[in-house]
């Protein structure tokens, strides 16, 4: 898996060349970053989910924790803008 920056604070999680999930920055009313949210693009039943996805959405305190859970490291963690 790799990530590709979609917009400021928003990345696409790429698997085999296709986007499968989003990694977005959650911001509160006072513009403070509350954490990161990974969400699958397609609804999947719990029985069909596989590691690292054990739920449709996962919340993380930091981007690095989300990338670690997804198994994205090094060069794969460097988000390049699309386009």
PyMOL Python script that loads the backbone (N, CA, C, O; Angstrom):
from pymol import cmd

cmd.read_pdbstr("""\
ATOM      1  N   UNK A   1       0.837  -1.174   0.000  1.00  0.00           N
ATOM      2  CA  UNK A   1       0.000   0.000   0.000  1.00  0.00           C
ATOM      3  C   UNK A   1       0.881   1.237   0.000  1.00  0.00           C
ATOM      4  O   UNK A   1       1.983   1.242   0.549  1.00  0.00           O
ATOM      5  N   UNK A   2       0.371   2.274  -0.624  1.00  0.00           N
ATOM      6  CA  UNK A   2       1.026   3.574  -0.630  1.00  0.00           C
ATOM      7  C   UNK A   2      -0.051   4.636  -0.406  1.00  0.00           C
ATOM      8  O   UNK A   2      -1.244   4.335  -0.376  1.00  0.00           O
ATOM      9  N   UNK A   3       0.394   5.879  -0.250  1.00  0.00           N
ATOM     10  CA  UNK A   3      -0.559   6.973  -0.169  1.00  0.00           C
ATOM     11  C   UNK A   3      -0.214   7.994  -1.228  1.00  0.00           C
ATOM     12  O   UNK A   3       0.927   8.090  -1.679  1.00  0.00           O
ATOM     13  N   UNK A   4      -1.231   8.761  -1.620  1.00  0.00           N
ATOM     14  CA  UNK A   4      -1.051   9.824  -2.586  1.00  0.00           C
ATOM     15  C   UNK A   4      -1.874  11.008  -2.107  1.00  0.00           C
ATOM     16  O   UNK A   4      -3.063  10.872  -1.821  1.00  0.00           O
ATOM     17  N   UNK A   5      -1.232  12.179  -2.020  1.00  0.00           N
ATOM     18  CA  UNK A   5      -1.939  13.349  -1.522  1.00  0.00           C
ATOM     19  C   UNK A   5      -3.016  13.765  -2.514  1.00  0.00           C
ATOM     20  O   UNK A   5      -2.760  13.898  -3.711  1.00  0.00           O
ATOM     21  N   UNK A   6      -4.219  13.966  -1.999  1.00  0.00           N
ATOM     22  CA  UNK A   6      -5.344  14.391  -2.814  1.00  0.00           C
ATOM     23  C   UNK A   6      -5.549  15.899  -2.665  1.00  0.00           C
ATOM     24  O   UNK A   6      -5.768  16.608  -3.647  1.00  0.00           O
ATOM     25  N   UNK A   7      -5.477  16.365  -1.445  1.00  0.00           N
ATOM     26  CA  UNK A   7      -5.613  17.785  -1.114  1.00  0.00           C
ATOM     27  C   UNK A   7      -4.926  17.995   0.230  1.00  0.00           C
ATOM     28  O   UNK A   7      -4.533  17.028   0.883  1.00  0.00           O
ATOM     29  N   UNK A   8      -4.781  19.229   0.642  1.00  0.00           N
ATOM     30  CA  UNK A   8      -4.156  19.503   1.926  1.00  0.00           C
ATOM     31  C   UNK A   8      -4.928  18.792   3.033  1.00  0.00           C
ATOM     32  O   UNK A   8      -6.121  19.038   3.215  1.00  0.00           O
ATOM     33  N   UNK A   9      -4.254  17.915   3.772  1.00  0.00           N
ATOM     34  CA  UNK A   9      -4.887  17.184   4.864  1.00  0.00           C
ATOM     35  C   UNK A   9      -5.665  15.963   4.442  1.00  0.00           C
ATOM     36  O   UNK A   9      -6.350  15.349   5.260  1.00  0.00           O
ATOM     37  N   UNK A  10      -5.571  15.599   3.165  1.00  0.00           N
ATOM     38  CA  UNK A  10      -6.333  14.457   2.660  1.00  0.00           C
ATOM     39  C   UNK A  10      -5.476  13.619   1.715  1.00  0.00           C
ATOM     40  O   UNK A  10      -4.935  14.125   0.731  1.00  0.00           O
ATOM     41  N   UNK A  11      -5.363  12.337   2.027  1.00  0.00           N
ATOM     42  CA  UNK A  11      -4.590  11.412   1.200  1.00  0.00           C
ATOM     43  C   UNK A  11      -5.475  10.261   0.753  1.00  0.00           C
ATOM     44  O   UNK A  11      -6.442   9.909   1.429  1.00  0.00           O
ATOM     45  N   UNK A  12      -5.141   9.679  -0.387  1.00  0.00           N
ATOM     46  CA  UNK A  12      -5.785   8.450  -0.836  1.00  0.00           C
ATOM     47  C   UNK A  12      -4.867   7.290  -0.510  1.00  0.00           C
ATOM     48  O   UNK A  12      -3.657   7.377  -0.721  1.00  0.00           O
ATOM     49  N   UNK A  13      -5.426   6.206   0.000  1.00  0.00           N
ATOM     50  CA  UNK A  13      -4.676   4.983   0.253  1.00  0.00           C
ATOM     51  C   UNK A  13      -4.795   4.147  -1.014  1.00  0.00           C
ATOM     52  O   UNK A  13      -5.899   3.833  -1.457  1.00  0.00           O
ATOM     53  N   UNK A  14      -3.646   3.787  -1.598  1.00  0.00           N
ATOM     54  CA  UNK A  14      -3.592   3.102  -2.881  1.00  0.00           C
ATOM     55  C   UNK A  14      -3.151   1.653  -2.676  1.00  0.00           C
ATOM     56  O   UNK A  14      -2.168   1.389  -1.984  1.00  0.00           O
ATOM     57  N   UNK A  15      -3.878   0.721  -3.278  1.00  0.00           N
ATOM     58  CA  UNK A  15      -3.530  -0.696  -3.248  1.00  0.00           C
ATOM     59  C   UNK A  15      -3.598  -1.221  -4.679  1.00  0.00           C
ATOM     60  O   UNK A  15      -4.630  -1.109  -5.340  1.00  0.00           O
ATOM     61  N   UNK A  16      -2.508  -1.786  -5.147  1.00  0.00           N
ATOM     62  CA  UNK A  16      -2.435  -2.319  -6.511  1.00  0.00           C
ATOM     63  C   UNK A  16      -2.866  -1.284  -7.546  1.00  0.00           C
ATOM     64  O   UNK A  16      -3.543  -1.617  -8.518  1.00  0.00           O
ATOM     65  N   UNK A  17      -2.470  -0.023  -7.332  1.00  0.00           N
ATOM     66  CA  UNK A  17      -2.745   1.040  -8.280  1.00  0.00           C
ATOM     67  C   UNK A  17      -4.128   1.663  -8.195  1.00  0.00           C
ATOM     68  O   UNK A  17      -4.431   2.581  -8.958  1.00  0.00           O
ATOM     69  N   UNK A  18      -4.974   1.191  -7.289  1.00  0.00           N
ATOM     70  CA  UNK A  18      -6.340   1.711  -7.174  1.00  0.00           C
ATOM     71  C   UNK A  18      -6.568   2.302  -5.783  1.00  0.00           C
ATOM     72  O   UNK A  18      -6.135   1.720  -4.789  1.00  0.00           O
ATOM     73  N   UNK A  19      -7.245   3.452  -5.702  1.00  0.00           N
ATOM     74  CA  UNK A  19      -7.570   4.021  -4.390  1.00  0.00           C
ATOM     75  C   UNK A  19      -8.625   3.175  -3.688  1.00  0.00           C
ATOM     76  O   UNK A  19      -9.658   2.840  -4.266  1.00  0.00           O
ATOM     77  N   UNK A  20      -8.343   2.833  -2.417  1.00  0.00           N
ATOM     78  CA  UNK A  20      -9.274   1.996  -1.664  1.00  0.00           C
ATOM     79  C   UNK A  20      -9.810   2.673  -0.413  1.00  0.00           C
ATOM     80  O   UNK A  20     -10.826   2.253   0.140  1.00  0.00           O
ATOM     81  N   UNK A  21      -9.118   3.732   0.039  1.00  0.00           N
ATOM     82  CA  UNK A  21      -9.518   4.390   1.278  1.00  0.00           C
ATOM     83  C   UNK A  21      -8.989   5.817   1.294  1.00  0.00           C
ATOM     84  O   UNK A  21      -8.150   6.201   0.479  1.00  0.00           O
ATOM     85  N   UNK A  22      -9.497   6.583   2.236  1.00  0.00           N
ATOM     86  CA  UNK A  22      -9.006   7.944   2.435  1.00  0.00           C
ATOM     87  C   UNK A  22      -8.349   8.044   3.803  1.00  0.00           C
ATOM     88  O   UNK A  22      -8.712   7.326   4.736  1.00  0.00           O
ATOM     89  N   UNK A  23      -7.387   8.934   3.909  1.00  0.00           N
ATOM     90  CA  UNK A  23      -6.749   9.283   5.174  1.00  0.00           C
ATOM     91  C   UNK A  23      -6.897  10.789   5.291  1.00  0.00           C
ATOM     92  O   UNK A  23      -6.217  11.537   4.588  1.00  0.00           O
ATOM     93  N   UNK A  24      -7.776  11.239   6.169  1.00  0.00           N
ATOM     94  CA  UNK A  24      -8.075  12.667   6.254  1.00  0.00           C
ATOM     95  C   UNK A  24      -7.803  13.213   7.646  1.00  0.00           C
ATOM     96  O   UNK A  24      -7.903  12.507   8.649  1.00  0.00           O
ATOM     97  N   UNK A  25      -7.458  14.488   7.671  1.00  0.00           N
ATOM     98  CA  UNK A  25      -7.219  15.209   8.918  1.00  0.00           C
ATOM     99  C   UNK A  25      -8.562  15.683   9.449  1.00  0.00           C
ATOM    100  O   UNK A  25      -9.329  16.319   8.725  1.00  0.00           O
ATOM    101  N   UNK A  26      -8.851  15.379  10.709  1.00  0.00           N
ATOM    102  CA  UNK A  26     -10.069  15.864  11.360  1.00  0.00           C
ATOM    103  C   UNK A  26      -9.735  17.162  12.097  1.00  0.00           C
ATOM    104  O   UNK A  26      -8.793  17.220  12.888  1.00  0.00           O
ATOM    105  N   UNK A  27     -10.521  18.193  11.824  1.00  0.00           N
ATOM    106  CA  UNK A  27     -10.280  19.503  12.422  1.00  0.00           C
ATOM    107  C   UNK A  27     -11.521  19.927  13.200  1.00  0.00           C
ATOM    108  O   UNK A  27     -12.644  19.825  12.706  1.00  0.00           O
ATOM    109  N   UNK A  28     -11.302  20.403  14.418  1.00  0.00           N
ATOM    110  CA  UNK A  28     -12.405  20.866  15.255  1.00  0.00           C
ATOM    111  C   UNK A  28     -12.846  22.275  14.892  1.00  0.00           C
ATOM    112  O   UNK A  28     -12.293  22.900  13.987  1.00  0.00           O
ATOM    113  N   UNK A  29     -13.842  22.762  15.605  1.00  0.00           N
ATOM    114  CA  UNK A  29     -14.392  24.097  15.335  1.00  0.00           C
ATOM    115  C   UNK A  29     -13.369  25.205  15.478  1.00  0.00           C
ATOM    116  O   UNK A  29     -13.449  26.222  14.789  1.00  0.00           O
ATOM    117  N   UNK A  30     -12.413  25.017  16.365  1.00  0.00           N
ATOM    118  CA  UNK A  30     -11.391  26.045  16.580  1.00  0.00           C
ATOM    119  C   UNK A  30     -10.169  25.832  15.686  1.00  0.00           C
ATOM    120  O   UNK A  30      -9.107  26.400  15.938  1.00  0.00           O
ATOM    121  N   UNK A  31     -10.321  25.012  14.643  1.00  0.00           N
ATOM    122  CA  UNK A  31      -9.271  24.685  13.676  1.00  0.00           C
ATOM    123  C   UNK A  31      -8.123  23.874  14.257  1.00  0.00           C
ATOM    124  O   UNK A  31      -7.078  23.742  13.621  1.00  0.00           O
ATOM    125  N   UNK A  32      -8.300  23.331  15.455  1.00  0.00           N
ATOM    126  CA  UNK A  32      -7.286  22.448  16.034  1.00  0.00           C
ATOM    127  C   UNK A  32      -7.447  21.054  15.433  1.00  0.00           C
ATOM    128  O   UNK A  32      -8.564  20.554  15.298  1.00  0.00           O
ATOM    129  N   UNK A  33      -6.336  20.438  15.078  1.00  0.00           N
ATOM    130  CA  UNK A  33      -6.372  19.089  14.518  1.00  0.00           C
ATOM    131  C   UNK A  33      -6.743  18.115  15.626  1.00  0.00           C
ATOM    132  O   UNK A  33      -6.074  18.046  16.657  1.00  0.00           O
ATOM    133  N   UNK A  34      -7.823  17.357  15.404  1.00  0.00           N
ATOM    134  CA  UNK A  34      -8.290  16.382  16.388  1.00  0.00           C
ATOM    135  C   UNK A  34      -7.704  15.004  16.152  1.00  0.00           C
ATOM    136  O   UNK A  34      -7.689  14.184  17.070  1.00  0.00           O
ATOM    137  N   UNK A  35      -7.226  14.726  14.966  1.00  0.00           N
ATOM    138  CA  UNK A  35      -6.666  13.420  14.652  1.00  0.00           C
ATOM    139  C   UNK A  35      -6.793  13.118  13.182  1.00  0.00           C
ATOM    140  O   UNK A  35      -7.006  14.012  12.363  1.00  0.00           O
ATOM    141  N   UNK A  36      -6.660  11.847  12.855  1.00  0.00           N
ATOM    142  CA  UNK A  36      -6.756  11.371  11.473  1.00  0.00           C
ATOM    143  C   UNK A  36      -7.790  10.264  11.398  1.00  0.00           C
ATOM    144  O   UNK A  36      -7.952   9.486  12.338  1.00  0.00           O
ATOM    145  N   UNK A  37      -8.484  10.200  10.283  1.00  0.00           N
ATOM    146  CA  UNK A  37      -9.505   9.192  10.073  1.00  0.00           C
ATOM    147  C   UNK A  37      -9.216   8.458   8.767  1.00  0.00           C
ATOM    148  O   UNK A  37      -9.047   9.079   7.718  1.00  0.00           O
ATOM    149  N   UNK A  38      -9.162   7.133   8.845  1.00  0.00           N
ATOM    150  CA  UNK A  38      -9.025   6.292   7.652  1.00  0.00           C
ATOM    151  C   UNK A  38     -10.386   5.671   7.400  1.00  0.00           C
ATOM    152  O   UNK A  38     -10.972   5.057   8.292  1.00  0.00           O
ATOM    153  N   UNK A  39     -10.886   5.829   6.187  1.00  0.00           N
ATOM    154  CA  UNK A  39     -12.184   5.262   5.837  1.00  0.00           C
ATOM    155  C   UNK A  39     -12.142   4.575   4.485  1.00  0.00           C
ATOM    156  O   UNK A  39     -11.618   5.124   3.516  1.00  0.00           O
ATOM    157  N   UNK A  40     -12.695   3.379   4.425  1.00  0.00           N
ATOM    158  CA  UNK A  40     -12.762   2.654   3.153  1.00  0.00           C
ATOM    159  C   UNK A  40     -13.753   3.343   2.225  1.00  0.00           C
ATOM    160  O   UNK A  40     -14.766   3.873   2.683  1.00  0.00           O
ATOM    161  N   UNK A  41     -13.471   3.338   0.926  1.00  0.00           N
ATOM    162  CA  UNK A  41     -14.368   3.955  -0.045  1.00  0.00           C
ATOM    163  C   UNK A  41     -15.621   3.122  -0.283  1.00  0.00           C
ATOM    164  O   UNK A  41     -16.687   3.681  -0.538  1.00  0.00           O
ATOM    165  N   UNK A  42     -15.516   1.808  -0.204  1.00  0.00           N
ATOM    166  CA  UNK A  42     -16.658   0.934  -0.479  1.00  0.00           C
ATOM    167  C   UNK A  42     -17.115   0.262   0.805  1.00  0.00           C
ATOM    168  O   UNK A  42     -16.297  -0.214   1.592  1.00  0.00           O
ATOM    169  N   UNK A  43     -18.425   0.225   1.012  1.00  0.00           N
ATOM    170  CA  UNK A  43     -18.968  -0.470   2.174  1.00  0.00           C
ATOM    171  C   UNK A  43     -18.621  -1.951   2.071  1.00  0.00           C
ATOM    172  O   UNK A  43     -18.824  -2.568   1.025  1.00  0.00           O
ATOM    173  N   UNK A  44     -18.110  -2.511   3.133  1.00  0.00           N
ATOM    174  CA  UNK A  44     -17.690  -3.901   3.176  1.00  0.00           C
ATOM    175  C   UNK A  44     -18.226  -4.536   4.444  1.00  0.00           C
ATOM    176  O   UNK A  44     -18.180  -3.930   5.514  1.00  0.00           O
ATOM    177  N   UNK A  45     -18.728  -5.743   4.331  1.00  0.00           N
ATOM    178  CA  UNK A  45     -19.233  -6.422   5.524  1.00  0.00           C
ATOM    179  C   UNK A  45     -18.063  -6.789   6.427  1.00  0.00           C
ATOM    180  O   UNK A  45     -16.956  -7.009   5.935  1.00  0.00           O
ATOM    181  N   UNK A  46     -18.284  -6.858   7.736  1.00  0.00           N
ATOM    182  CA  UNK A  46     -17.204  -7.204   8.657  1.00  0.00           C
ATOM    183  C   UNK A  46     -16.501  -8.509   8.295  1.00  0.00           C
ATOM    184  O   UNK A  46     -15.294  -8.631   8.506  1.00  0.00           O
ATOM    185  N   UNK A  47     -17.218  -9.475   7.764  1.00  0.00           N
ATOM    186  CA  UNK A  47     -16.612 -10.758   7.408  1.00  0.00           C
ATOM    187  C   UNK A  47     -15.643 -10.628   6.231  1.00  0.00           C
ATOM    188  O   UNK A  47     -14.736 -11.448   6.086  1.00  0.00           O
ATOM    189  N   UNK A  48     -15.828  -9.605   5.391  1.00  0.00           N
ATOM    190  CA  UNK A  48     -14.977  -9.421   4.210  1.00  0.00           C
ATOM    191  C   UNK A  48     -13.752  -8.554   4.476  1.00  0.00           C
ATOM    192  O   UNK A  48     -12.841  -8.504   3.650  1.00  0.00           O
ATOM    193  N   UNK A  49     -13.719  -7.873   5.618  1.00  0.00           N
ATOM    194  CA  UNK A  49     -12.592  -7.002   5.933  1.00  0.00           C
ATOM    195  C   UNK A  49     -11.362  -7.826   6.287  1.00  0.00           C
ATOM    196  O   UNK A  49     -11.463  -8.892   6.894  1.00  0.00           O
ATOM    197  N   UNK A  50     -10.204  -7.315   5.898  1.00  0.00           N
ATOM    198  CA  UNK A  50      -8.954  -7.989   6.251  1.00  0.00           C
ATOM    199  C   UNK A  50      -7.983  -6.967   6.823  1.00  0.00           C
ATOM    200  O   UNK A  50      -8.122  -5.767   6.586  1.00  0.00           O
ATOM    201  N   UNK A  51      -7.011  -7.442   7.568  1.00  0.00           N
ATOM    202  CA  UNK A  51      -6.013  -6.578   8.192  1.00  0.00           C
ATOM    203  C   UNK A  51      -5.330  -5.783   7.083  1.00  0.00           C
ATOM    204  O   UNK A  51      -4.977  -6.377   6.064  1.00  0.00           O
ATOM    205  N   UNK A  52      -5.129  -4.498   7.221  1.00  0.00           N
ATOM    206  CA  UNK A  52      -5.239  -3.717   8.441  1.00  0.00           C
ATOM    207  C   UNK A  52      -6.630  -3.158   8.700  1.00  0.00           C
ATOM    208  O   UNK A  52      -6.828  -2.445   9.683  1.00  0.00           O
ATOM    209  N   UNK A  53      -7.599  -3.463   7.842  1.00  0.00           N
ATOM    210  CA  UNK A  53      -8.946  -2.928   8.010  1.00  0.00           C
ATOM    211  C   UNK A  53      -9.799  -3.920   8.782  1.00  0.00           C
ATOM    212  O   UNK A  53     -10.156  -4.979   8.267  1.00  0.00           O
ATOM    213  N   UNK A  54     -10.122  -3.569  10.019  1.00  0.00           N
ATOM    214  CA  UNK A  54     -10.988  -4.418  10.834  1.00  0.00           C
ATOM    215  C   UNK A  54     -12.331  -3.743  11.069  1.00  0.00           C
ATOM    216  O   UNK A  54     -13.194  -4.289  11.757  1.00  0.00           O
ATOM    217  N   UNK A  55     -12.508  -2.548  10.495  1.00  0.00           N
ATOM    218  CA  UNK A  55     -13.765  -1.804  10.555  1.00  0.00           C
ATOM    219  C   UNK A  55     -13.803  -0.881   9.334  1.00  0.00           C
ATOM    220  O   UNK A  55     -12.785  -0.666   8.676  1.00  0.00           O
ATOM    221  N   UNK A  56     -14.967  -0.350   9.047  1.00  0.00           N
ATOM    222  CA  UNK A  56     -15.124   0.542   7.889  1.00  0.00           C
ATOM    223  C   UNK A  56     -14.308   1.822   8.064  1.00  0.00           C
ATOM    224  O   UNK A  56     -13.793   2.375   7.092  1.00  0.00           O
ATOM    225  N   UNK A  57     -14.194   2.289   9.311  1.00  0.00           N
ATOM    226  CA  UNK A  57     -13.436   3.502   9.619  1.00  0.00           C
ATOM    227  C   UNK A  57     -12.574   3.274  10.854  1.00  0.00           C
ATOM    228  O   UNK A  57     -12.941   2.536  11.769  1.00  0.00           O
ATOM    229  N   UNK A  58     -11.427   3.924  10.852  1.00  0.00           N
ATOM    230  CA  UNK A  58     -10.513   3.862  11.997  1.00  0.00           C
ATOM    231  C   UNK A  58     -10.066   5.282  12.325  1.00  0.00           C
ATOM    232  O   UNK A  58      -9.754   6.054  11.418  1.00  0.00           O
ATOM    233  N   UNK A  59     -10.031   5.635  13.599  1.00  0.00           N
ATOM    234  CA  UNK A  59      -9.560   6.943  14.048  1.00  0.00           C
ATOM    235  C   UNK A  59      -8.185   6.797  14.683  1.00  0.00           C
ATOM    236  O   UNK A  59      -7.914   5.823  15.385  1.00  0.00           O
ATOM    237  N   UNK A  60      -7.325   7.771  14.430  1.00  0.00           N
ATOM    238  CA  UNK A  60      -5.968   7.782  14.964  1.00  0.00           C
ATOM    239  C   UNK A  60      -5.656   9.180  15.474  1.00  0.00           C
ATOM    240  O   UNK A  60      -6.183  10.168  14.962  1.00  0.00           O
ATOM    241  N   UNK A  61      -4.802   9.259  16.478  1.00  0.00           N
ATOM    242  CA  UNK A  61      -4.399  10.551  17.013  1.00  0.00           C
ATOM    243  C   UNK A  61      -3.428  11.288  16.114  1.00  0.00           C
ATOM    244  O   UNK A  61      -3.421  12.518  16.069  1.00  0.00           O
ATOM    245  N   UNK A  62      -2.603  10.527  15.394  1.00  0.00           N
ATOM    246  CA  UNK A  62      -1.574  11.139  14.553  1.00  0.00           C
ATOM    247  C   UNK A  62      -1.496  10.435  13.203  1.00  0.00           C
ATOM    248  O   UNK A  62      -1.834   9.257  13.084  1.00  0.00           O
ATOM    249  N   UNK A  63      -1.050  11.166  12.195  1.00  0.00           N
ATOM    250  CA  UNK A  63      -0.885  10.604  10.845  1.00  0.00           C
ATOM    251  C   UNK A  63       0.070   9.417  10.865  1.00  0.00           C
ATOM    252  O   UNK A  63      -0.168   8.404  10.207  1.00  0.00           O
ATOM    253  N   UNK A  64       1.156   9.551  11.627  1.00  0.00           N
ATOM    254  CA  UNK A  64       2.156   8.491  11.691  1.00  0.00           C
ATOM    255  C   UNK A  64       1.567   7.189  12.219  1.00  0.00           C
ATOM    256  O   UNK A  64       1.926   6.111  11.745  1.00  0.00           O
ATOM    257  N   UNK A  65       0.669   7.279  13.192  1.00  0.00           N
ATOM    258  CA  UNK A  65       0.021   6.078  13.735  1.00  0.00           C
ATOM    259  C   UNK A  65      -0.861   5.417  12.682  1.00  0.00           C
ATOM    260  O   UNK A  65      -0.912   4.190  12.593  1.00  0.00           O
ATOM    261  N   UNK A  66      -1.552   6.222  11.889  1.00  0.00           N
ATOM    262  CA  UNK A  66      -2.388   5.672  10.813  1.00  0.00           C
ATOM    263  C   UNK A  66      -1.521   4.976   9.769  1.00  0.00           C
ATOM    264  O   UNK A  66      -1.846   3.875   9.325  1.00  0.00           O
ATOM    265  N   UNK A  67      -0.421   5.612   9.377  1.00  0.00           N
ATOM    266  CA  UNK A  67       0.471   5.010   8.383  1.00  0.00           C
ATOM    267  C   UNK A  67       1.081   3.710   8.900  1.00  0.00           C
ATOM    268  O   UNK A  67       1.216   2.739   8.156  1.00  0.00           O
ATOM    269  N   UNK A  68       1.449   3.700  10.181  1.00  0.00           N
ATOM    270  CA  UNK A  68       2.001   2.480  10.776  1.00  0.00           C
ATOM    271  C   UNK A  68       0.978   1.346  10.739  1.00  0.00           C
ATOM    272  O   UNK A  68       1.316   0.216  10.387  1.00  0.00           O
ATOM    273  N   UNK A  69      -0.257   1.642  11.097  1.00  0.00           N
ATOM    274  CA  UNK A  69      -1.330   0.632  11.084  1.00  0.00           C
ATOM    275  C   UNK A  69      -1.570   0.094   9.675  1.00  0.00           C
ATOM    276  O   UNK A  69      -1.867  -1.087   9.497  1.00  0.00           O
ATOM    277  N   UNK A  70      -1.440   0.970   8.676  1.00  0.00           N
ATOM    278  CA  UNK A  70      -1.625   0.570   7.287  1.00  0.00           C
ATOM    279  C   UNK A  70      -0.405  -0.146   6.713  1.00  0.00           C
ATOM    280  O   UNK A  70      -0.471  -0.714   5.624  1.00  0.00           O
ATOM    281  N   UNK A  71       0.710  -0.117   7.448  1.00  0.00           N
ATOM    282  CA  UNK A  71       1.933  -0.756   6.967  1.00  0.00           C
ATOM    283  C   UNK A  71       2.656   0.064   5.924  1.00  0.00           C
ATOM    284  O   UNK A  71       3.404  -0.479   5.112  1.00  0.00           O
ATOM    285  N   UNK A  72       2.436   1.384   5.939  1.00  0.00           N
ATOM    286  CA  UNK A  72       3.069   2.279   4.975  1.00  0.00           C
ATOM    287  C   UNK A  72       4.264   2.935   5.641  1.00  0.00           C
ATOM    288  O   UNK A  72       4.131   3.598   6.670  1.00  0.00           O
ATOM    289  N   UNK A  73       5.452   2.742   5.035  1.00  0.00           N
ATOM    290  CA  UNK A  73       6.686   3.260   5.619  1.00  0.00           C
ATOM    291  C   UNK A  73       7.569   3.855   4.546  1.00  0.00           C
ATOM    292  O   UNK A  73       7.373   3.616   3.354  1.00  0.00           O
ATOM    293  N   UNK A  74       8.544   4.633   4.983  1.00  0.00           N
ATOM    294  CA  UNK A  74       9.577   5.140   4.090  1.00  0.00           C
ATOM    295  C   UNK A  74       9.040   5.916   2.909  1.00  0.00           C
ATOM    296  O   UNK A  74       8.212   6.813   3.061  1.00  0.00           O
ATOM    297  N   UNK A  75       9.522   5.560   1.726  1.00  0.00           N
ATOM    298  CA  UNK A  75       9.146   6.265   0.505  1.00  0.00           C
ATOM    299  C   UNK A  75       7.652   6.160   0.229  1.00  0.00           C
ATOM    300  O   UNK A  75       7.066   7.074  -0.352  1.00  0.00           O
ATOM    301  N   UNK A  76       7.022   5.049   0.642  1.00  0.00           N
ATOM    302  CA  UNK A  76       5.588   4.865   0.421  1.00  0.00           C
ATOM    303  C   UNK A  76       4.768   5.848   1.254  1.00  0.00           C
ATOM    304  O   UNK A  76       3.597   6.080   0.952  1.00  0.00           O
ATOM    305  N   UNK A  77       5.361   6.429   2.295  1.00  0.00           N
ATOM    306  CA  UNK A  77       4.635   7.348   3.180  1.00  0.00           C
ATOM    307  C   UNK A  77       4.766   8.796   2.728  1.00  0.00           C
ATOM    308  O   UNK A  77       4.163   9.688   3.325  1.00  0.00           O
ATOM    309  N   UNK A  78       5.546   9.039   1.683  1.00  0.00           N
ATOM    310  CA  UNK A  78       5.709  10.392   1.168  1.00  0.00           C
ATOM    311  C   UNK A  78       4.609  10.668   0.174  1.00  0.00           C
ATOM    312  O   UNK A  78       4.645  10.185  -0.957  1.00  0.00           O
ATOM    313  N   UNK A  79       3.635  11.440   0.593  1.00  0.00           N
ATOM    314  CA  UNK A  79       2.482  11.724  -0.261  1.00  0.00           C
ATOM    315  C   UNK A  79       2.867  12.720  -1.348  1.00  0.00           C
ATOM    316  O   UNK A  79       3.374  13.803  -1.054  1.00  0.00           O
ATOM    317  N   UNK A  80       2.628  12.358  -2.582  1.00  0.00           N
ATOM    318  CA  UNK A  80       2.845  13.240  -3.704  1.00  0.00           C
ATOM    319  C   UNK A  80       1.494  13.729  -4.199  1.00  0.00           C
ATOM    320  O   UNK A  80       0.560  12.936  -4.314  1.00  0.00           O
ATOM    321  N   UNK A  81       1.371  15.014  -4.495  1.00  0.00           N
ATOM    322  CA  UNK A  81       0.094  15.515  -4.994  1.00  0.00           C
ATOM    323  C   UNK A  81      -0.294  14.833  -6.301  1.00  0.00           C
ATOM    324  O   UNK A  81       0.561  14.493  -7.118  1.00  0.00           O
ATOM    325  N   UNK A  82      -1.588  14.642  -6.481  1.00  0.00           N
ATOM    326  CA  UNK A  82      -2.124  14.061  -7.720  1.00  0.00           C
ATOM    327  C   UNK A  82      -2.226  15.167  -8.754  1.00  0.00           C
ATOM    328  O   UNK A  82      -2.664  16.276  -8.451  1.00  0.00           O
ATOM    329  N   UNK A  83      -1.815  14.856  -9.983  1.00  0.00           N
ATOM    330  CA  UNK A  83      -1.995  15.802 -11.090  1.00  0.00           C
ATOM    331  C   UNK A  83      -0.872  16.663 -11.310  1.00  0.00           C
ATOM    332  O   UNK A  83      -0.903  17.500 -12.212  1.00  0.00           O
TER     333      UNK A  83
END
""", "prot")
cmd.dss("prot")
cmd.show_as("cartoon", "prot")
cmd.util.cbc("prot")
cmd.orient("prot")
